[in-house]
């Protein structure tokens, strides 16, 4: 999976590409041999759906638990923002709760 996004702000629009893989173990071996392994993120994810929004609860080894919302922009950015605002309110999330770093970046800082 490849992400392209502007890292400014707490809520970020992302474009991404998902490439289905036939043999993930072999791909991991090829990439590790050719590029090296920088860090491995081990997590358990529980997925909930609210309409078309993915709500992830991740338990990341050595980091703890995290909540993430993925709201697809289907009709308009304004509609997607409304769904995001609703979820932020319902889960009582404040600006201090947002984390911009990836799990791998947080693990590398340990």
PLY file of the C-alpha trace (Angstrom):
ply
format ascii 1.0
element vertex 110
property float x
property float y
property float z
element edge 109
property int vertex1
property int vertex2
end_header
0.00 0.00 0.00
1.28 3.44 -0.93
0.03 6.67 0.69
0.32 10.19 -0.63
-0.90 12.89 1.73
-0.22 16.36 3.01
0.97 15.98 6.61
-0.32 19.41 7.67
-3.24 19.43 10.08
-4.70 16.74 12.30
-7.12 15.39 9.71
-5.52 14.59 6.38
-6.82 13.63 2.97
-4.95 10.67 1.51
-4.60 9.19 -1.92
-3.47 5.61 -1.86
-2.73 2.66 -4.06
-3.39 -0.91 -3.01
-1.62 -3.62 -4.96
-2.90 -7.17 -4.43
-0.11 -9.68 -3.86
-0.34 -13.37 -4.77
2.45 -14.55 -2.46
3.10 -12.10 0.41
5.76 -14.25 2.10
7.86 -14.44 -1.05
7.42 -10.71 -1.72
8.55 -9.92 1.83
11.65 -12.09 1.34
12.53 -10.43 -1.99
12.05 -6.92 -0.59
14.03 -7.72 2.56
16.91 -9.18 0.56
16.99 -6.29 -1.90
16.22 -3.33 0.37
16.80 -4.56 3.91
14.28 -4.50 6.74
14.13 -1.16 8.54
11.48 -2.08 11.12
8.59 -4.50 11.43
5.29 -3.33 12.88
3.35 -6.08 14.64
-0.28 -5.22 15.28
-3.69 -6.69 15.82
-6.50 -4.75 14.17
-10.21 -4.82 14.91
-12.28 -3.27 12.14
-15.68 -1.68 12.60
-17.73 0.01 9.91
-19.91 3.11 10.23
-21.63 3.51 6.87
-18.59 3.52 4.53
-16.14 4.68 7.21
-13.57 2.24 8.51
-12.96 2.48 12.26
-9.74 0.72 13.23
-8.74 -0.23 16.74
-5.10 -1.28 16.60
-3.09 -2.97 19.32
0.51 -2.34 18.30
3.26 -4.38 19.92
5.51 -2.13 22.05
3.29 0.94 21.48
-0.21 0.19 22.78
-3.71 0.82 21.48
-4.76 3.31 18.80
-7.98 4.42 17.14
-8.12 5.48 13.48
-10.94 6.62 11.21
-10.76 6.27 7.43
-13.55 8.29 5.88
-13.75 7.90 2.10
-14.58 10.98 0.06
-17.47 9.72 -2.03
-19.73 12.66 -2.82
-17.83 15.64 -1.43
-15.04 16.55 0.95
-17.61 18.51 2.97
-19.74 15.39 3.50
-16.67 13.35 4.49
-15.61 16.10 6.91
-19.08 16.01 8.48
-18.75 12.28 9.14
-15.25 12.78 10.57
-16.48 15.60 12.82
-19.33 13.42 14.07
-16.99 10.53 14.94
-14.49 12.84 16.65
-17.32 14.24 18.75
-18.86 10.84 19.58
-15.50 9.41 20.64
-14.64 12.60 22.60
-11.34 13.05 20.75
-9.46 16.29 21.36
-6.68 17.95 19.38
-4.13 16.56 21.83
-5.19 13.00 20.95
-4.09 13.22 17.31
-0.84 11.49 16.35
0.70 12.28 12.98
3.54 9.77 13.10
3.31 6.30 11.65
3.70 3.27 13.89
7.06 2.54 12.27
8.33 6.08 12.99
7.22 5.80 16.62
8.95 2.42 16.99
12.17 3.74 15.45
12.26 6.53 18.05
12.20 4.04 20.95
0 1
1 2
2 3
3 4
4 5
5 6
6 7
7 8
8 9
9 10
10 11
11 12
12 13
13 14
14 15
15 16
16 17
17 18
18 19
19 20
20 21
21 22
22 23
23 24
24 25
25 26
26 27
27 28
28 29
29 30
30 31
31 32
32 33
33 34
34 35
35 36
36 37
37 38
38 39
39 40
40 41
41 42
42 43
43 44
44 45
45 46
46 47
47 48
48 49
49 50
50 51
51 52
52 53
53 54
54 55
55 56
56 57
57 58
58 59
59 60
60 61
61 62
62 63
63 64
64 65
65 66
66 67
67 68
68 69
69 70
70 71
71 72
72 73
73 74
74 75
75 76
76 77
77 78
78 79
79 80
80 81
81 82
82 83
83 84
84 85
85 86
86 87
87 88
88 89
89 90
90 91
91 92
92 93
93 94
94 95
95 96
96 97
97 98
98 99
99 100
100 101
101 102
102 103
103 104
104 105
105 106
106 107
107 108
108 109
